[in-house]
Amino acid sequence: MKPLSYTERAQFLAAVQDMGQDEEIQAAAFGILVELEAESPAPWAAADPFAAERYLAARGATPKAAAANAAEFELHTRALYSLATGKPAQTFQELADWIKTYVDGAQ
């Protein structure tokens, strides 16, 4: 049996959204976005491969923690940005600006 495409998986989640418990459908939908983002490197990956690490360190993470968490942070933030804006980020600065406005600004 052939695995479902991302579109087919998203359509299935949309069809069963009322059947989910708590936030499991939202988490599964977000998981699809993370998988999509993981299929290709960020547009800035070659030119600025340590952007996420520097960002985390600037926000108070230890160098060790920033290095350990940068890849996952960048991947999940790219997915959130895509979900929120409907388009992929083209620069890390777009992610930083989005966080400043919609995460930090919401506090």
N, C-alpha and C positions, 0 to 999 in steps of 0.2 A: 504494500500500500504506500502510495506516494504521500510524503508529509504535506500538510496544508501550507499554502503560501501565507505571507504576512497579511495580505488582504483577506483571505478566507478566514484566518484566525480572528482578525478584527471584526469581520462580519458575524462570526459565531459569538464573540463576546457581546456585540451589540444586541444580538437576538436573545441572549440569555441574561442580560444585565439585571432584570428584575428578580432572577432566581438566586443571585449571589448572596452570600453571607457577609455582613460587614463590608469591608472594602476589597474583597478578593477579586472582583471583576476589574476594578480600577487598577489594582496591583498587576493583574495579568495584562491589561492593556498597556500599562507603563512598561512592563517587561518586554512587550513587542517593540516599543519605541527604543528601548535600550539595545535590544538585539540589532535593530536597523542601524542605529548609530555606530555600533561596534563593528559593523561590516566594512566601514571605511574610516580611514584616519581623519582626524579633524583637518580642515583646510590649512591651519597654521602649524600642523605637526612637524613639518620639515624645517620651517623657518624659525619656530619658537617652541621647541619640544618641552621646555620646562615652565611654560606659562602657568599652568595650574599649580605646580609646586611652589613657584614664587608667590602666587596669589594666596595660597593657603598659609605660607610662612608670614606674609604681610598681615594676615588676619590673626596671627598669634599662634599658629601651629609650630611645634618644634621642627627643626630641620628633618629629623627622623620621621616624625608623623606626617609632615608635608610630603616627603618622598614616598612614604608607604601608601598614602591615600590619594595622591594626585590623579592617577589614571582613572580610578573609579569615580572620584569626584567630577572629573572632566566629562566622563562618559555620561553619568547620570544628569549632570547639569546641561549637557548638550540635548539630551532627551527632553528634559523639562522645558528648555528654551523652545525646542521644536514644537512641543505640545502647546505651549502658551502662545507662540507667535505664528504658528503654521508654516514656518520655514526654518531651515537649518542655519545655525550661526556660521558666519564666514570668518569671523575673527574672535579671538579669546576676549577682546575688549567688549564685544557685544554681550558676551555672557556676564562679564563683570558689571557692565552698566545695567543689565537686566536684574541682576542680584541686588545691586544698589537701589534700584527703583522699586522692585516688587517684593523683595525679601527684607532688606534692611529698612526700606521706607515704610513697610507695613507694620513695623514694630512700634 
